[in-house]
Structures are given as C-alpha cells and as structure tokens.
Amino acid sequence: MQMIVGIGIALAIGLVAFALQNDVPVTVNFVVWRFDGSLAMVLLLAVSVGVLIMATLTTPATLKARWTQSRLNKKIYQLEAVNHKQELRIVELETAARLAGNVQPEQKSRIVPVTSLPVAEPPPVVG
C-alpha cells in the first residue's frame, strides 16, 4: 500500500512539473468544436481519453478471463475431491482383498496409501 501511495505522489509531482513547463496556450479545432487551453491540459485530456477508450475495450476480455478462471477453479476443486474419494476407496478395497487372502504378498499396491490428503478449500467466487 505504501508503495502505491509513493508511486501516486511521484506521478502527481511529475504531472505538476509537466503542466508548469508546458503552459503555452493552444487552440484545438475538431469539426465544429473549438477548445482553447494550455498545451499540458490538451495533452493530459488526450491521454485521459485514450485511457478510457482502452479500459472500455479491454474490460469485457478481462471479465471473461476471470469468469473462466473461476469456473475452472471450481471444477479443479470438484475433481480433486472425487480423486481423493477414489484413492481412499482403492486403498480400502486393496486392504479388504489382502485381509480376505485374495492378494498375494509379493503384489504391491498401485497407489501409496494416503492417510490424510489435504483437500483445498473451494476458490472464492469472482464477479
């Protein structure tokens, strides 16, 4: 947080220096619209309009990516839970087979018995 404040202060100082050095009056004509202001004001206005256009164009793609990531995280959580249950069932069945004498001692288990497999918490819902 302190770093963001520091960057903001540095940016503000830079903008003030830019405005003080570029105080030449300019006139902008666009079709029937006319605007008189300082060069710094015109340039900062142009940059601001560019930022707004960029944000408007990239927001849908960003939201779609977040929704997709959220959906995939939920699916991963569900599949990990199913996998954990299946691994426990395999261990249970192999143990039962050994106790019943259906498995020869030299046969090894296909999986390593898991006593406590950590199951991740479901991801937070974004959006």
C-alpha positions in Angstrom: 0.0 0.0 0.0 2.8 2.4 0.8 4.4 1.7 -2.5 1.2 2.6 -4.3 1.0 5.9 -2.4 4.6 6.6 -3.2 4.1 6.0 -6.9 1.0 8.2 -6.8 2.9 11.0 -5.2 5.7 10.7 -7.7 3.2 10.7 -10.6 1.5 13.8 -9.2 4.8 15.6 -8.9 5.7 14.7 -12.4 2.3 15.9 -13.7 2.7 19.2 -11.9 6.2 19.7 -13.4 4.8 18.8 -16.9 2.0 21.3 -16.5 4.3 24.1 -15.3 6.7 23.5 -18.3 4.0 23.3 -20.9 1.8 26.3 -20.2 1.7 27.5 -23.8 -1.8 28.3 -24.9 -3.1 26.2 -27.8 -6.4 26.0 -29.8 -7.8 22.7 -30.8 -10.4 22.6 -33.6 -12.4 19.5 -34.3 -15.3 19.7 -36.8 -17.4 22.5 -35.2 -15.9 22.2 -31.8 -13.2 24.6 -30.6 -11.2 24.3 -27.4 -8.7 26.8 -26.0 -6.3 25.7 -23.2 -2.8 25.1 -22.2 -0.7 22.5 -24.0 -0.4 20.5 -20.8 -4.2 20.4 -20.4 -4.8 19.3 -24.0 -2.2 16.6 -23.8 -3.5 15.3 -20.4 -7.0 15.3 -21.8 -5.9 13.3 -24.9 -4.1 10.8 -22.7 -7.2 10.5 -20.4 -9.5 9.9 -23.4 -7.1 7.2 -24.6 -7.0 5.5 -21.2 -10.9 5.5 -21.1 -11.1 4.0 -24.6 -8.5 1.3 -23.7 -10.3 0.4 -20.5 -13.7 0.2 -22.3 -12.2 -2.1 -24.9 -10.3 -4.4 -22.6 -12.9 -4.8 -19.8 -15.0 -7.5 -21.5 -12.0 -9.7 -22.2 -10.8 -9.3 -18.6 -14.2 -10.2 -17.1 -14.4 -13.2 -19.4 -11.0 -14.4 -18.3 -11.9 -14.0 -14.6 -15.2 -15.9 -15.1 -13.4 -18.7 -16.9 -10.7 -18.9 -14.2 -13.3 -19.0 -11.5 -15.2 -21.8 -13.3 -12.1 -23.8 -13.9 -11.0 -23.4 -10.2 -14.4 -24.8 -9.1 -14.0 -27.7 -11.5 -10.5 -28.4 -10.2 -11.8 -28.4 -6.6 -14.6 -30.8 -7.5 -12.2 -33.2 -9.4 -9.7 -33.2 -6.5 -12.5 -34.2 -4.1 -13.6 -37.0 -6.4 -10.0 -38.1 -6.9 -9.4 -38.2 -3.1 -12.6 -40.3 -2.6 -11.5 -42.7 -5.3 -8.0 -43.1 -3.8 -9.5 -43.8 -0.4 -11.8 -46.4 -2.0 -8.9 -48.1 -3.8 -6.9 -48.3 -0.5 -10.0 -49.7 1.2 -10.6 -52.4 -1.5 -6.9 -53.4 -1.6 -6.9 -53.7 2.2 -10.1 -55.8 2.1 -8.6 -58.0 -0.6 -5.4 -58.6 1.5 -7.4 -59.5 4.5 -9.6 -61.9 2.5 -6.4 -63.5 1.2 -7.1 -62.7 -2.5 -3.9 -60.8 -2.9 -0.5 -62.5 -2.9 2.1 -60.9 -0.6 4.5 -60.0 -3.4 1.9 -57.9 -5.2 2.3 -54.2 -4.4 -0.4 -51.6 -4.2 -0.8 -49.5 -7.2 -1.0 -46.4 -5.2 0.6 -45.2 -2.0 -2.0 -45.3 0.9 -2.9 -41.8 1.9 -3.9 -41.3 5.5 -4.8 -37.6 5.2 -4.9 -36.0 1.8 -5.3 -32.2 2.1 -8.4 -31.0 0.2 -8.2 -27.4 -0.9 -10.9 -25.0 0.0 -13.2 -24.0 -2.8 -11.9 -20.9 -4.6 -13.7 -17.6 -3.9 -16.4 -16.7 -6.5 -15.2 -13.7 -8.5 -17.6 -11.3 -10.2 
